[in-house]
Amino acid sequence: MDYGLFSPEHDELRRSVRDFVTKELQPHATEWERAGEFPKELFARAGELGFFGMKFPAELGGSGPDFIADAVVTEEFTLCGSGGLAASFGAHKDLASLYLYNFGSPEQQQRWLVPAIAGELVGALGVTEPDAGSDVAAITTSAVRDGDDWIINGSKMFITNGSWADFVIVAAKSRPDAGHEGITLFVVDRGAASAGPQDKNGAASAGPQDKNGLPGFESRRIPTLGWRTGQTGELSFADVRVGDDCRLGEEGSGFYAIMRNFAWERIVMALAQVAGAQRTYELGRDYAQDRQAFGRPVAKFQVWRHRFADLATRIEAGRALTYLALRRFTGDDNPIREAAMAKLYTSELAFQVADECVQIHGGYGYVTEFPAERAWRDARLGPIGGGTSEIMRDLIGKTYGL
Amino acid sequence: MSDWPFSPEHEELRRSIRAFVTSELAPHADDWEAAGDFPDEVFGRLGELGFLGLAYPEEYGGGGGDYLCQIVLAEEMARCRSGGVAMAVAVQTDMAVPPIFKFGTEEQRKRYLVPALAGEKIFCLGISEPDAGSDVAAIKTTAKRVDGGFIVNGRKTFITNGRRAHAMTLVAKTDSNEAHHGISLFLVDTDAEGYEVVRTLDKVGMHTSDTAEITFSDMFVPSKNLLGKEGEGFYNISWELQGERLVGAAGAIAGARLTFEAALEYAQTRTAFGKPIGKHQALRHALADLATDVTAAQQLVYAAAERVNRGEYPVREISMAKLLTGEVAWRVADKALQIFGGYGYAMEVPIQRAWRDARLIRIGGGTDEVMREIVGRMEGF
């Protein structure tokens, strides 16, 4: 078993996900990137193939729980050539779905998780706000009890899938004075008529919009530097009424639920960064072997040989580090330190690789007809999303008592 | 509890090596560093404890363990706090001696391998010359066939264990008209006539290591001491270099982790501007980066070692591990020295030693540049 993780069954799964990615995603990536969106039906297709169900048991429609299999799926999704698409799938399966699995009641799991695993409903996670990111305790979205219901007010920012999600798991302050203990999670269901996509400028591109959905809940597509197919959204809640049956977990348990999920989120980000870095590296290498300058392939100049040797070395190290975190996680540990290390190391690396990929392409690296610049834009999100590099370093330092 | 790729048996071995290193070697490190030497008896003691033959068959006095035992040894030897001592032992266990088992005849194994594993014969490895290092095909030391053996002439330099060694695994040219195919390996007794230790070299670090320059003047080596087939020396020494680089990487990164831990402890206790210096964000982040780099590089070593253990020959991953660990170890040592401030620059605090010793890793066993050349070529560049 490579790295003490992968069985022959995992290798087989890898082949089948790759088959899907290369046949059904890659050929359309450029077209979807230009349009700023991919067909929402792809969720149902991936769900049909079982790719959202690796972590979840058969009674919920999954094939697990097997987090290593899920890691394989994450790595392969990354190869689709559209960072936003991979992120969109990831936010659905590793944020929204995993929250429902870990913290949802059986009724809530039947209502949202089972269709999410099937790809019939698309989920998002809403924690970050315009004025609060990694400092989760500083969120200001409020949830006030009103009889059997809750009234939610506030806004959420940078929410992947936010502009087209069918349901959003929202973190809100149910007790504003209680700090970490005052945060509660809710599943905000947009309703059956809500889930049309918006184009890259935020205009409705197809399907019904919010007007017939949940009153008071609106979303706006945010144009982003990369991840252009990710349906990144800003959500606003104006007196949005949800029933108590939409409360996810105990009141006041939200902060701890969010913290508990962080290790896995960072591990999947690291898995995606390594797979992405490898792909970008190969993109640069293939170009350099082909392109001639001064009578030989660019790849045969020593300076490029050595720079790419360094990149290849760091990619292998990043992979080994990420698999350490994955082994610890699947070994029933909560590897806060290793997950943060893996996320930090691989996201910084992936951008460095992408930058070198642009550089080795020369002028072609700067034009949008070539895939290098897209990889570069997409990679830039790595050191920001899921907790910035600065937050990772702070966290790692704190695990050493600093 | 044992972490991949190690088993509980490896961890037990680790504990016993650590007990020896911390009780019998580390306490003498400062004295040995001051003297620029350490006693030969260290080899005897290591042999007695079985640590020189962990991965060799029991019939030769080895421990019958797997390759990962060698990694455990290299990691624990880093705790001796003297890079020269750890390097001397590694030359014995993972550089000069493995070719005897791999390429040697039964008779050569009895004559050289058995006493080497027992710590009775100390070995050195003769590859580098004044004008040829990683470019092994460019060596000039010649071994000319004569009746019953070879006559060797030439000069070797940067030879670890060069003064104390009883025997050398020698790389020499047996056919000057051939490049890679003209090189052969020999087992040489250092008391042979014509073998002379010209001088030991003063170095910036690795002070306890007797790094020597050695000349051969019409030295006779009997045919029975030809190691492996004539003309295959280049390929055989290329095999040797893989083991050399991987234990070098394992020892380097284990040492880097110790240096990190020393810096961390200092950063937790030393206060400035009202709080421990490690609680200032710049140092907290710097230490976080070091810990991350050390962990990543160490996992890269394990990934390569685990492949070797499975019988693979992962030149690419070994070269990567050698390259990355050397760089990380040096960066960690330099940052640690910085964190120690004025004390880092004082000779009575051991950080400067770690800093001086760590600098060699990027040079010895193939420079960073040679590693990049190997990796880059294997990657199609």
Boltz contact constraints between the chains, C-beta under 6 A:
constraints:
  - contact:
      token1: [A, 4]
      token2: [B, 4]
      max_distance: 6.0
  - contact:
      token1: [A, 299]
      token2: [B, 381]
      max_distance: 6.0
  - contact:
      token1: [A, 305]
      token2: [B, 376]
      max_distance: 6.0
  - contact:
      token1: [A, 305]
      token2: [B, 381]
      max_distance: 6.0
  - contact:
      token1: [A, 306]
      token2: [B, 372]
      max_distance: 6.0
  - contact:
      token1: [A, 306]
      token2: [B, 376]
      max_distance: 6.0
  - contact:
      token1: [A, 308]
      token2: [B, 381]
      max_distance: 6.0
  - contact:
      token1: [A, 309]
      token2: [B, 372]
      max_distance: 6.0
  - contact:
      token1: [A, 309]
      token2: [B, 375]
      max_distance: 6.0
  - contact:
      token1: [A, 309]
      token2: [B, 376]
      max_distance: 6.0
  - contact:
      token1: [A, 312]
      token2: [B, 375]
      max_distance: 6.0
  - contact:
      token1: [A, 312]
      token2: [B, 379]
      max_distance: 6.0
  - contact:
      token1: [A, 313]
      token2: [B, 320]
      max_distance: 6.0
  - contact:
      token1: [A, 313]
      token2: [B, 323]
      max_distance: 6.0
  - contact:
      token1: [A, 313]
      token2: [B, 324]
      max_distance: 6.0
  - contact:
      token1: [A, 316]
      token2: [B, 300]
      max_distance: 6.0
  - contact:
      token1: [A, 316]
      token2: [B, 320]
      max_distance: 6.0
  - contact:
      token1: [A, 317]
      token2: [B, 296]
      max_distance: 6.0
  - contact:
      token1: [A, 317]
      token2: [B, 297]
      max_distance: 6.0
  - contact:
      token1: [A, 317]
      token2: [B, 300]
      max_distance: 6.0
  - contact:
      token1: [A, 317]
      token2: [B, 324]
      max_distance: 6.0
  - contact:
      token1: [A, 320]
      token2: [B, 299]
      max_distance: 6.0
  - contact:
      token1: [A, 320]
      token2: [B, 300]
      max_distance: 6.0
  - contact:
      token1: [A, 320]
      token2: [B, 303]
      max_distance: 6.0
  - contact:
      token1: [A, 321]
      token2: [B, 295]
      max_distance: 6.0
  - contact:
      token1: [A, 321]
      token2: [B, 296]
      max_distance: 6.0
  - contact:
      token1: [A, 321]
      token2: [B, 299]
      max_distance: 6.0
  - contact:
      token1: [A, 324]
      token2: [B, 299]
      max_distance: 6.0
  - contact:
      token1: [A, 327]
      token2: [B, 4]
      max_distance: 6.0
  - contact:
      token1: [A, 341]
      token2: [B, 292]
      max_distance: 6.0
  - contact:
      token1: [A, 341]
      token2: [B, 295]
      max_distance: 6.0
  - contact:
      token1: [A, 344]
      token2: [B, 292]
      max_distance: 6.0
  - contact:
      token1: [A, 345]
      token2: [B, 292]
      max_distance: 6.0
  - contact:
      token1: [A, 345]
      token2: [B, 296]
      max_distance: 6.0
  - contact:
      token1: [A, 393]
      token2: [B, 285]
      max_distance: 6.0
  - contact:
      token1: [A, 393]
      token2: [B, 288]
      max_distance: 6.0
  - contact:
      token1: [A, 396]
      token2: [B, 288]
      max_distance: 6.0
  - contact:
      token1: [A, 397]
      token2: [B, 284]
      max_distance: 6.0
  - contact:
      token1: [A, 397]
      token2: [B, 287]
      max_distance: 6.0
  - contact:
      token1: [A, 397]
      token2: [B, 288]
      max_distance: 6.0
  - contact:
      token1: [A, 400]
      token2: [B, 264]
      max_distance: 6.0
  - contact:
      token1: [A, 402]
      token2: [B, 278]
      max_distance: 6.0
  - contact:
      token1: [A, 402]
      token2: [B, 279]
      max_distance: 6.0
  - contact:
      token1: [A, 402]
      token2: [B, 284]
      max_distance: 6.0
